[in-house]
Amino acid sequence: MQINQLLNEQVEHPTTVQEFMDIMKDFLPLAMEELKLDRLPHIKLEKYIKDSHQPTFGKYVNDKNTIQVGIENRHPLDVMRTLAHELVHFKQGQEDRLTATSGDTGSPIENEAHELAGIIMRHFGKRYPHYFTDTAITLSESEAWQKSSGKNKNGGLNKKGVASYRRSHPGSKLKTAVTTKPSKLKKGSKASKRRKSFCARMKGMKKHRTGSKTAHDPNSRINKSLRKWHCESVEEMRDLILAGSLYIDMLKENFADGKHPGRKGLAKRSGVNTKASVSSLRKTAKHSTGEKARMAHWMANMKAGRAKAKK
């Protein structure tokens, strides 16, 4: 009877992904201390490990400096042991000790990973014994905010996604998007402040943490969200239009018949100071129209690209 009751409790009260991440915050510093690591590889948590030559719960890809760990329906400490094992392989890779046969069963490298992972888990268990009472991790409907069913096709989360996120993150005040146009929002209202805060955070993320391909893809989730919240300013929309117009002009000039690789001196003939700084060129583009605006915009992008390449 007690065993059945325990099994029922495990099914009814699974460990959520958020709870698992809290365990990770305690585990990773301890593992780094034990292995004397000054940094961590990229760690990918997946439902299960795909594309592996044999069934496995985790693997370290040396040439990509990445650890993959499967977490679905596993006890958190079991996942931690797998992670500890792969972190040992990461350390071995940093020491240039991995070879094509290092992962073979019974190899010295593999045995060392087993041994050190066991030691790490014993120390972790002594320091955080309460984690032994946790139950298996699940990626069920309670985590709809991480699935397509909880996401809005136009960006952000739908009501189902917001509800599941708040269940997984007790105390969260997450709400659905403010889709009312800024001109119709009352200045200083809660909705207006939410929109302003969201736009500032997402624009910062797009600028500093989003790759160029995603940032320029109109169908990426971050750009969909920015449009949904009406975060684009008039100036940003104008820049997009200018960039698109310039791109079309370049296609016409450079690739139409192969005879004209470009109109030399066009920027100068348009009145653009080709020796100006990037910021000065952007100001020129902002306060100009037609060919001058397009060429100033193009020159600014070219100079910014060269400066970035030199770093």
C-alpha positions in Angstrom: 0.0 0.0 0.0 2.8 2.4 0.8 4.6 1.6 -2.5 1.4 2.3 -4.5 0.8 5.5 -2.6 4.4 6.7 -3.4 4.0 5.9 -7.1 0.7 7.8 -7.2 2.4 10.8 -5.6 5.1 10.7 -8.2 2.6 10.8 -11.0 0.5 13.5 -9.4 3.3 15.8 -8.3 6.1 15.6 -10.8 9.2 17.8 -10.7 8.7 20.7 -13.1 11.4 22.1 -15.4 11.6 25.3 -13.2 12.1 23.2 -10.1 14.8 21.3 -11.9 16.6 24.5 -12.9 16.6 25.5 -9.2 18.5 22.2 -8.5 20.9 23.1 -11.3 21.8 26.4 -9.6 23.0 24.4 -6.6 24.6 21.6 -8.5 26.7 23.4 -11.1 28.8 25.5 -8.7 29.6 22.4 -6.6 30.6 20.4 -9.7 32.8 23.2 -11.0 34.5 23.4 -7.5 35.1 19.6 -7.5 36.5 19.5 -11.0 38.3 22.8 -10.7 36.6 24.2 -13.8 36.8 27.9 -14.5 34.0 27.8 -17.0 31.2 25.6 -18.3 30.4 24.2 -21.8 27.1 24.8 -23.5 24.5 22.6 -21.8 21.4 21.5 -23.8 18.6 20.0 -21.8 16.4 17.8 -24.1 13.5 15.5 -23.7 15.7 12.6 -24.9 18.9 12.3 -26.8 18.4 11.8 -30.5 20.8 10.9 -33.3 23.1 8.9 -31.1 24.9 5.7 -32.2 23.6 4.0 -29.0 20.9 4.7 -26.5 22.1 7.2 -23.9 21.0 9.8 -21.4 23.8 12.2 -22.1 26.8 12.9 -24.3 29.6 15.4 -24.6 30.4 16.7 -28.1 34.1 17.7 -27.9 34.3 19.6 -31.2 31.2 21.6 -30.4 32.0 22.0 -26.7 28.4 21.0 -25.9 26.8 18.6 -23.4 23.4 17.1 -24.2 21.3 15.6 -21.4 17.9 13.9 -21.6 15.6 14.7 -18.7 12.1 13.4 -19.5 10.7 11.1 -16.7 14.1 10.9 -14.9 14.8 11.7 -11.2 16.6 15.0 -10.9 19.6 13.4 -9.1 19.9 10.8 -11.9 20.1 13.6 -14.4 22.7 15.3 -12.2 24.8 12.2 -12.2 24.7 12.1 -16.0 25.6 15.8 -16.1 28.5 15.2 -13.7 29.8 12.4 -15.9 29.7 14.6 -19.1 31.4 17.5 -17.2 34.3 15.1 -16.4 34.5 14.5 -20.2 34.5 18.3 -20.7 37.4 18.6 -18.3 39.2 15.8 -20.1 38.6 17.5 -23.4 40.1 20.8 -22.0 43.2 18.8 -21.1 43.4 17.3 -24.6 43.0 13.8 -23.3 40.0 12.7 -25.5 40.5 10.4 -28.4 38.2 8.5 -30.8 38.1 5.5 -28.5 37.8 7.5 -25.2 34.1 6.7 -24.9 34.5 2.9 -25.3 33.2 0.9 -22.4 35.9 0.1 -19.9 38.4 2.7 -21.2 40.4 4.6 -18.7 38.8 7.9 -19.7 35.3 6.4 -19.3 36.1 4.8 -16.0 37.5 8.1 -14.7 34.3 9.8 -15.6 32.2 7.2 -13.8 34.4 7.5 -10.7 34.5 11.3 -10.4 30.8 11.6 -11.2 30.1 9.3 -8.3 32.3 11.3 -5.9 30.5 14.6 -7.0 27.1 13.1 -6.4 28.1 11.9 -2.9 29.2 15.4 -2.0 26.1 16.9 -3.5 23.8 14.5 -1.7 25.5 15.3 1.6 25.2 19.1 1.1 21.6 19.0 -0.3 19.9 15.8 1.1 16.4 17.2 0.6 16.7 16.7 -3.2 16.3 13.0 -2.6 12.6 13.5 -1.9 12.0 15.0 -5.4 10.1 13.0 -8.0 10.6 12.4 -11.7 10.8 15.3 -14.2 8.0 15.7 -16.6 7.4 17.9 -19.7 3.6 17.5 -19.6 0.9 20.0 -20.4 1.9 21.9 -17.2 4.8 23.1 -19.4 2.6 24.3 -22.3 4.4 27.6 -22.3 7.4 25.8 -23.8 5.4 24.2 -26.5 3.6 25.4 -29.7 0.2 24.8 -28.0 1.0 27.6 -25.5 2.4 30.0 -28.0 0.6 32.6 -30.2 1.4 32.3 -33.9 1.8 36.1 -34.0 4.4 36.0 -31.2 4.4 35.6 -27.4 2.3 33.2 -25.3 -1.4 32.7 -25.6 -3.7 32.4 -22.6 -2.9 28.7 -22.1 0.8 29.4 -22.3 0.6 32.2 -19.8 -1.5 30.0 -17.4 1.0 27.1 -17.6 4.0 29.5 -17.1 2.4 31.0 -13.9 1.8 27.5 -12.6 5.4 26.6 -13.2 6.7 29.9 -11.8 4.8 30.5 -8.5 4.6 34.3 -7.9 4.9 35.2 -11.5 2.7 38.1 -12.7 3.1 37.3 -16.4 0.1 38.4 -18.5 -0.8 38.2 -22.2 0.5 40.9 -24.6 -0.7 44.5 -24.7 -1.9 44.6 -28.3 -3.7 48.0 -28.2 -2.0 50.6 -30.4 0.1 53.1 -28.4 -2.0 56.0 -29.6 -5.0 54.5 -27.9 -3.4 53.7 -24.6 -3.9 56.1 -21.7 -0.6 57.7 -20.8 0.7 56.4 -17.5 -1.7 53.5 -17.4 -0.6 50.0 -16.4 -1.0 48.7 -19.9 1.1 51.6 -21.2 3.8 51.0 -18.7 3.8 47.2 -19.4 4.2 47.9 -23.1 7.0 50.4 -22.6 8.9 47.9 -20.3 8.4 45.0 -22.6 9.6 46.9 -25.7 12.7 48.2 -23.8 13.6 44.6 -22.7 13.0 42.9 -26.0 14.8 45.6 -28.0 17.8 45.2 -25.7 17.7 41.4 -26.1 17.4 41.7 -29.9 20.4 44.0 -30.0 22.7 42.2 -27.7 21.6 38.6 -27.5 20.0 37.8 -30.9 22.0 36.5 -33.9 22.0 38.6 -37.1 19.9 36.0 -39.0 17.2 35.9 -36.4 17.2 39.7 -35.8 16.6 40.3 -39.5 14.1 37.6 -40.0 10.6 39.2 -40.0 9.1 35.8 -39.0 11.4 35.2 -36.0 9.5 35.0 -32.7 11.3 38.1 -31.3 10.3 40.2 -34.3 6.7 38.8 -34.2 6.5 39.8 -30.5 7.8 43.3 -31.2 5.2 43.8 -33.9 2.5 42.4 -31.7 3.3 44.8 -28.9 3.6 47.7 -31.5 7.3 48.3 -30.4 8.6 49.5 -33.8 9.2 53.2 -33.9 8.6 55.4 -37.0 12.4 55.7 -37.3 12.9 51.9 -37.2 10.2 51.3 -39.8 11.8 54.0 -42.0 15.2 52.3 -41.7 13.7 49.0 -42.8 12.1 50.6 -45.8 15.3 52.4 -46.8 17.3 49.2 -46.4 14.8 47.3 -48.5 14.8 50.0 -51.2 18.6 50.1 -51.3 18.8 46.3 -51.6 16.4 46.4 -54.6 18.4 49.2 -56.2 21.6 47.2 -55.7 20.1 44.1 -57.4 19.0 46.2 -60.3 22.3 47.9 -60.7 24.7 45.1 -60.0 23.0 42.0 -61.4 20.6 43.1 -64.1 22.9 42.6 -67.1 26.4 42.0 -65.5 27.8 45.1 -67.3 27.5 47.7 -64.6 29.0 46.6 -61.2 27.8 49.8 -59.6 27.6 53.5 -60.2 30.9 54.8 -58.9 30.8 58.0 -57.0 27.1 57.9 -56.4 27.4 58.6 -52.7 29.5 61.7 -53.4 27.2 62.9 -56.2 24.2 62.5 -53.9 25.8 65.0 -51.5 27.0 62.4 -48.9 30.3 63.0 -47.1 32.0 59.6 -47.6 34.6 60.4 -44.9 32.0 61.1 -42.2 31.6 58.9 -39.1 29.0 56.2 -38.8 26.9 58.3 -36.4 27.1 61.3 -38.7 26.0 59.2 -41.7 23.1 57.9 -39.8 22.0 61.4 -39.0 22.3 62.3 -42.6 20.1 59.4 -43.6 17.6 60.3 -41.0 17.2 63.9 -42.1 17.5 63.3 -45.9 15.3 61.7 -48.6 15.7 59.9 -51.8 19.1 58.8 -53.1 21.0 60.8 -50.5 19.2 59.1 -47.7 19.7 55.6 -49.2 23.4 56.2 -49.9 24.0 57.6 -46.4 22.3 54.6 -44.9 24.4 52.3 -47.1 27.7 54.0 -46.2 26.9 53.9 -42.5 26.2 50.1 -42.7 29.4 49.5 -44.7 31.6 51.4 -42.2 29.9 49.8 -39.2 30.5 46.4 -40.8 34.2 47.1 -41.4 34.6 48.3 -37.8 33.0 45.2 -36.4 35.1 42.9 -38.6 38.3 44.5 -37.2 37.4 43.7 -33.6 
